[in-house]
Every structure is written in structure tokens, then in C-alpha cells.
Amino acid sequence: MCAADSFDDLVEQLSSALRAGNAKKVGSNFASNLTLSVKREDGSYTKFQAELLLDEFFRSNKVEQLKELQRVNNSSNSYVVFSLKSNQSTYRIFVKVVSANTKFQIVEMRIE
């Protein structure tokens, strides 16, 4: 799986990867540097570091259900919001996306 050609493709790939709890697949759509926030722990990370943090999150949170709550795609601001229910809790996942070189990439992800 590689960077998505359209916003809708990215959202489909992302929801499938989140449902599977697969940090590597989620990370395939990350920009080379991004802002990641996982349960109030946030910072700027490289794609590799962000994947590791996400993997850690999925190890302690087995995904039971994922719902798309909102999807906005316009030239200045594209994002998608999910509700993820795990064996531990229910999280809101906010994902901000930008279009770079005709590919869509994740530049910010917040799990709260």
C-alpha cells in the first residue's frame, strides 16, 4: 500500500488499517514528518517514530469497532474523524490530510 491518489482512497485505506490495528499500514500514508498525539502525549515525529508509537497504542488497545464520524475535503483543510472502540476505552481519532505532489498524506493524527 502506498500514498493515496485521492482523499477518499486515503480514508478507505486508513479505516481498513485502523480496523485491523495495523500501524504499518496506517503509517504508509504518513508524511515524512507529522504531529502525533496519543492519549495526551504529543509531539512532532518522523514517519518511523510515529509508526512505533501507534503500534504501541494498538498493542494495548485491541480494536473492536471503528466508525467514521466526519469527513471534510476542501483545498485548505481536509480531515477525517473516527470513533474507535477498543477493549480498553473509546477514542476519537482526528486525522488531518494534505495533498503533496498529487498524493494525499497524513500530517497530523490525534487519538484522544
C-alpha positions in Angstrom: 0.0 0.0 0.0 1.3 3.4 -0.9 0.3 7.0 -0.6 -3.3 7.6 -1.8 -4.2 9.3 -5.0 -7.4 10.7 -3.7 -8.7 11.8 -0.3 -11.5 9.2 -0.4 -8.9 6.4 -1.2 -6.8 7.5 1.8 -9.9 7.5 4.1 -10.7 3.9 2.9 -7.1 2.7 3.4 -7.0 4.4 6.7 -10.2 2.9 8.0 -9.2 -0.5 6.9 -5.8 -0.2 8.6 -7.3 1.2 11.8 -9.9 -1.6 12.0 -7.1 -4.1 11.6 -5.0 -2.3 14.2 -2.1 -2.2 11.7 0.3 0.6 12.5 2.5 -0.1 9.5 -0.5 0.2 7.0 -1.7 3.4 8.8 1.9 4.7 8.6 2.2 4.1 4.8 0.1 7.3 4.4 2.1 9.4 6.9 4.0 12.4 5.6 7.8 12.1 6.4 7.2 14.2 9.5 3.9 14.6 11.3 2.3 15.7 14.5 1.1 12.8 16.5 -0.9 12.9 19.8 -1.7 9.6 21.6 -3.7 10.0 24.8 -2.3 13.4 25.7 1.3 12.5 24.7 2.0 14.6 21.7 4.9 15.8 19.6 6.5 16.0 16.2 7.7 12.7 14.9 9.3 11.1 11.9 7.2 8.6 10.0 9.1 5.7 11.6 8.7 7.1 15.2 5.0 7.7 14.7 4.5 4.2 13.4 6.2 2.8 16.6 4.0 4.9 18.9 0.9 3.8 17.0 2.0 0.2 17.2 2.4 0.6 20.9 -1.2 2.0 21.1 -2.6 -0.9 19.1 -0.8 -3.4 21.3 -2.6 -2.2 24.4 -5.9 -1.4 22.6 -7.5 -4.2 20.6 -9.8 -2.6 18.1 -13.4 -3.7 18.4 -15.3 -1.2 16.3 -14.5 1.8 14.1 -17.0 4.4 12.9 -16.4 7.3 10.6 -17.9 10.4 12.2 -16.9 13.2 9.8 -15.1 13.7 6.5 -14.2 17.1 5.1 -12.2 17.6 1.9 -11.5 21.0 0.6 -8.5 22.8 -0.7 -7.5 24.4 2.6 -8.5 21.8 5.1 -9.0 18.1 4.7 -9.6 15.8 7.6 -11.5 12.8 8.8 -12.7 11.9 12.3 -13.3 8.4 13.6 -14.6 6.9 16.7 -12.6 3.8 17.7 -13.9 1.4 20.3 -11.2 -0.8 21.9 -11.2 -3.3 24.7 -9.9 -0.5 26.9 -11.9 2.6 26.0 -13.5 4.6 23.2 -11.2 7.0 21.4 -11.8 9.9 19.0 -9.3 9.9 16.2 -8.7 13.1 14.2 -6.6 12.8 11.1 -5.5 15.9 9.1 -4.5 15.3 5.5 -2.7 17.4 2.9 -2.2 16.9 -0.8 1.5 16.9 -1.7 2.7 16.1 -5.2 -0.7 14.8 -6.2 -0.6 12.3 -3.3 -2.6 12.6 -0.1 -0.6 12.3 3.2 -1.4 12.4 6.9 0.3 15.4 8.6 -1.5 15.2 11.9 -3.1 12.4 13.9 -4.7 12.8 17.3 -6.0 9.9 19.4 -7.9 11.2 22.3 
